[in-house]
Amino acid sequence: MAIGSQLFTGLTLPVSPPSSSTSATALCTVERSLKTSLFNGGVGAFKVSRIKLAPSNLSIRSRQRGNALVTRMSLFDRFARVAKVLASQKRLENKYKAAQQTSEEWYRKAQFALGKGDEDLAREALKRRKSYADNASSLKAQFEQQKIVVDNLVSNTRKLESKIQEARSKKDTLKARAQSAKTATKVNEMLGNVNTSSALSAFEKMEEKVMAMESQAEALGQLTTDDLEGKFALLESSSVDDDLANLKKELSGSFKKGELPAGNTAVPSGNKAFPFRDAQIEKELNDLRQKSKDL
C-alpha cells in the first residue's frame, strides 16, 4: 500500500542565464515518493515536479562593484602569472649557472689529469666538460629569451596597474565634481525659491531698527553731554554773580549808596516797566513832542 508523497522545497539548481545581461537561479520543487512495498522497486526516488525561474534584481551599484571586483581579480591573476614566470626564470637561471660551474670543474679536472700524464682520463673529463658546456649554452639561450618575455610582461602589468590607479583617481575626481554640482544645484534651487521682495523688505526693516537704535544711543549721549554742559554753566553763572558782587563793592566805594554816574538819572515812572530813564533820550523826546504841537 503506497504512502502519500512528501514535498521538499528550497533546493536551488544553477542554470544558464536566459541572456547575457541578466542572471537567474532556478527554484525547484522536488517531490519524493516513498513506498512500503519492496517488490515495486525504486525506494525513495526523487523527481522534479516543476521549476520556477526567479531572476535576481541586480542594482547598478552591485554591478559596478562586480566590475571593479573583476578588474581587481584580473590584475591579481596577472600578478600571479608574472610571479610564476619569474620563479620559472629564476630556476632556469640557477640551472644555467650550475651547468656552467660544472663545466668549469670538469675542465680543471682535465687539466689535472693531463698534468699527471693520464691522457685518457683527461679526454673523458673534457667530454664531460663539453656536455655540460653545451647544456649551459642551451640554458643560457632559453634564459635570455624568457627574460625578454618576462620583462615585457612586467612592463605591461605595471602599465595596467598605472591605468587602474589613474582610473580610480579620475573616478574620485568625477565623484567629487558630481557632489559639488549636486550641492550647487541645491543651493541655486534654494535661492530660486527665495522671494526677493520679501528679503529686501526684511533687510530694510532690519536697517530701520538699527538706525533707530543708533538714534537712541545718540540722544542718550546728547543728554549726558547737556547735563555736563549745564553743570559747567551753573559754575560759570556763579562766577558771574561773584564778579557782579565785586563790581558793586567797587561802585559803592566811589559813589554814595543809591547814586549812579552822571548822564544816567533815575526817573521813576509808574506806567513803565523800566525803573530808570536816560536824560538825553528824554530831552530828545520832549523836543519831538514840541515840534508836533507846533505843526
C-alpha positions in Angstrom: 0.0 0.0 0.0 1.5 3.3 -1.1 2.0 6.2 1.3 1.2 9.8 0.2 4.0 11.6 -1.4 6.0 14.3 0.6 7.2 17.6 -1.0 10.7 19.1 -0.3 11.2 22.7 -1.4 14.0 25.2 -1.2 16.6 23.4 -3.3 18.4 25.6 -5.8 20.0 24.4 -9.0 22.2 26.7 -11.1 21.1 27.1 -14.7 22.4 29.1 -17.6 21.1 32.7 -17.6 18.4 33.5 -20.3 20.5 36.3 -21.6 24.0 37.8 -21.2 22.6 40.9 -19.3 20.6 39.0 -16.6 21.4 36.2 -14.3 19.0 33.8 -12.7 18.7 30.8 -10.4 16.1 28.0 -10.6 13.9 27.5 -7.6 12.9 23.8 -7.8 10.2 21.9 -6.1 11.3 18.3 -5.6 8.7 15.6 -5.0 9.9 12.4 -3.2 7.7 9.3 -3.4 8.0 6.8 -0.6 6.7 3.3 -0.9 6.4 0.5 1.7 6.4 -2.4 -0.9 9.8 -3.8 -1.7 8.6 -5.6 -4.8 7.7 -2.4 -6.8 11.4 -1.2 -6.7 12.8 2.3 -6.6 12.5 3.2 -2.9 13.0 6.9 -2.2 13.3 8.1 -5.8 13.4 11.8 -6.5 11.7 13.6 -9.3 11.4 17.2 -10.3 7.8 18.3 -10.5 8.1 21.9 -11.5 10.9 24.6 -12.0 10.5 28.2 -11.3 13.0 30.7 -12.7 13.5 33.7 -10.4 15.8 36.2 -11.9 17.7 38.2 -9.4 17.4 42.0 -9.4 20.9 43.4 -9.5 21.3 47.1 -8.9 23.6 49.3 -10.8 25.8 49.7 -7.8 26.2 46.0 -7.3 27.1 45.6 -11.0 29.7 48.4 -10.7 31.2 46.6 -7.6 31.2 43.4 -9.6 33.0 45.0 -12.4 35.6 46.5 -10.0 36.0 43.1 -8.4 36.5 41.5 -11.7 39.2 44.1 -12.6 41.0 43.6 -9.3 40.8 39.8 -9.8 42.2 40.2 -13.3 45.0 42.3 -12.0 45.7 39.8 -9.2 45.7 36.9 -11.7 48.1 38.8 -13.9 50.4 39.4 -10.9 50.2 35.7 -10.0 51.2 34.7 -13.6 54.0 37.2 -13.5 55.2 35.7 -10.2 55.1 32.2 -11.6 57.0 33.2 -14.7 59.6 35.0 -12.6 60.0 31.8 -10.5 60.5 29.7 -13.6 63.0 32.2 -14.9 64.9 32.0 -11.6 65.0 28.2 -11.8 66.3 28.3 -15.3 69.0 30.8 -14.3 70.1 28.6 -11.5 70.3 25.6 -13.8 72.4 27.6 -16.3 74.8 28.7 -13.5 75.1 25.1 -12.2 75.8 23.7 -15.7 78.4 26.4 -16.3 80.0 25.8 -12.9 80.1 22.0 -13.5 81.7 22.6 -17.0 84.4 24.6 -15.4 85.1 22.0 -12.8 85.5 19.2 -15.4 87.9 21.5 -17.3 90.0 21.8 -14.2 89.9 18.0 -13.7 91.1 17.5 -17.3 94.0 19.9 -16.7 94.8 18.0 -13.5 94.7 14.5 -15.2 96.8 15.8 -18.1 99.3 17.1 -15.7 99.6 13.7 -14.1 100.2 12.1 -17.5 96.8 10.4 -17.8 95.6 11.5 -21.2 92.6 9.1 -21.3 91.3 10.4 -18.1 91.8 14.0 -19.3 89.9 13.1 -22.5 87.0 11.8 -20.6 86.9 14.9 -18.4 86.9 17.1 -21.5 83.9 15.1 -22.9 82.0 15.7 -19.7 83.0 19.3 -19.8 81.7 19.7 -23.3 78.4 18.1 -22.4 77.9 20.5 -19.5 79.1 23.4 -21.6 76.5 22.6 -24.4 73.8 22.3 -21.7 74.8 25.6 -20.2 74.7 27.3 -23.6 71.2 25.9 -24.3 70.0 27.0 -20.8 71.5 30.4 -21.4 69.7 30.9 -24.7 66.4 29.9 -23.0 67.1 32.1 -20.1 67.7 35.2 -22.3 64.6 34.5 -24.3 62.5 34.1 -21.3 64.0 37.2 -19.7 62.7 39.3 -22.6 59.2 37.8 -22.3 59.2 38.4 -18.6 60.4 42.0 -18.9 57.6 42.7 -21.4 55.1 41.0 -19.1 56.2 43.0 -16.1 56.2 46.3 -18.1 52.7 45.6 -19.3 51.5 44.7 -15.8 52.9 47.9 -14.4 51.2 49.9 -17.2 47.9 48.2 -16.4 48.3 49.0 -12.7 49.1 52.6 -13.6 46.0 52.8 -15.7 43.9 51.3 -13.0 45.2 53.8 -10.5 44.6 56.6 -13.0 41.0 55.4 -13.4 40.5 55.3 -9.7 41.8 58.8 -9.3 39.6 60.0 -12.2 36.7 58.3 -10.6 37.3 60.1 -7.3 37.6 63.4 -9.1 34.4 62.9 -11.0 32.7 61.8 -7.8 33.8 65.0 -6.1 32.7 67.1 -9.1 29.4 65.4 -9.1 28.9 66.1 -5.4 29.9 69.7 -5.9 27.5 70.1 -8.8 24.7 68.5 -6.8 25.4 70.9 -3.9 25.5 73.9 -6.2 22.2 72.8 -7.8 20.5 72.5 -4.3 21.8 76.0 -3.4 20.6 77.5 -6.6 17.2 75.9 -6.1 17.0 77.3 -2.6 18.0 80.8 -3.9 15.4 80.5 -6.6 12.7 79.7 -4.1 13.5 82.8 -2.0 11.2 85.8 -2.6 13.5 88.8 -3.4 11.0 91.5 -2.5 10.3 89.9 0.9 14.0 89.5 1.5 14.7 93.2 0.7 11.8 94.3 2.9 13.2 92.3 5.8 16.6 93.9 5.3 15.0 97.4 5.1 13.2 96.7 8.4 16.4 95.5 10.0 18.2 98.6 8.8 15.4 100.8 10.2 15.7 99.1 13.6 19.5 99.6 13.5 19.1 103.3 12.7 16.5 103.7 15.5 18.9 102.1 17.9 21.7 104.4 16.7 19.5 107.5 17.1 18.5 106.4 20.6 22.2 106.0 21.5 23.0 109.4 20.1 20.1 111.0 22.0 21.3 109.4 25.3 24.8 110.7 24.5 23.4 114.2 23.9 21.5 114.1 27.2 24.7 113.2 29.0 26.6 116.0 27.3 23.8 118.5 28.1 23.9 117.5 31.7 27.6 118.2 31.8 27.2 121.5 30.0 24.5 122.5 32.5 26.8 121.8 35.4 29.6 123.9 33.7 27.0 126.7 33.0 26.0 126.7 36.7 29.6 127.1 37.7 30.0 129.9 35.2 26.9 131.7 36.4 28.1 131.5 40.0 31.4 133.1 38.8 29.4 135.9 37.1 27.5 136.5 40.3 30.8 136.8 42.1 32.0 139.3 39.5 28.8 141.3 39.9 29.2 141.4 43.6 32.8 142.6 43.3 31.7 145.3 40.9 29.0 146.5 43.3 31.6 146.7 46.0 33.9 148.8 43.8 31.0 151.1 42.9 29.9 151.5 46.5 33.4 152.8 47.3 33.3 155.7 44.7 29.6 156.8 44.9 27.0 157.1 47.5 24.5 154.4 48.1 21.7 154.7 45.5 23.6 157.1 43.2 24.7 156.3 39.6 27.2 158.1 37.4 26.3 161.3 35.6 24.1 161.1 32.5 22.1 158.3 33.7 19.5 159.8 36.1 16.8 157.6 37.5 13.3 159.0 36.8 10.5 156.9 38.5 7.6 156.0 36.3 4.6 154.1 37.3 3.3 153.1 33.9 6.7 151.8 32.5 8.4 148.6 33.1 11.9 150.0 33.4 12.8 151.8 36.7 15.3 154.2 35.2 15.3 156.8 32.3 18.1 158.4 30.3 18.1 162.3 30.5 19.4 162.8 27.0 16.8 160.5 25.5 14.1 162.2 27.5 15.2 165.6 26.2 15.1 164.5 22.6 11.7 163.0 23.2 10.4 166.3 24.6 11.8 168.2 21.5 9.9 165.9 19.2 6.7 166.4 21.2 7.1 170.2 21.0 7.6 170.1 17.2 4.5 168.0 16.8 2.4 170.6 18.8 3.7 173.4 16.6 2.5 171.6 13.5 
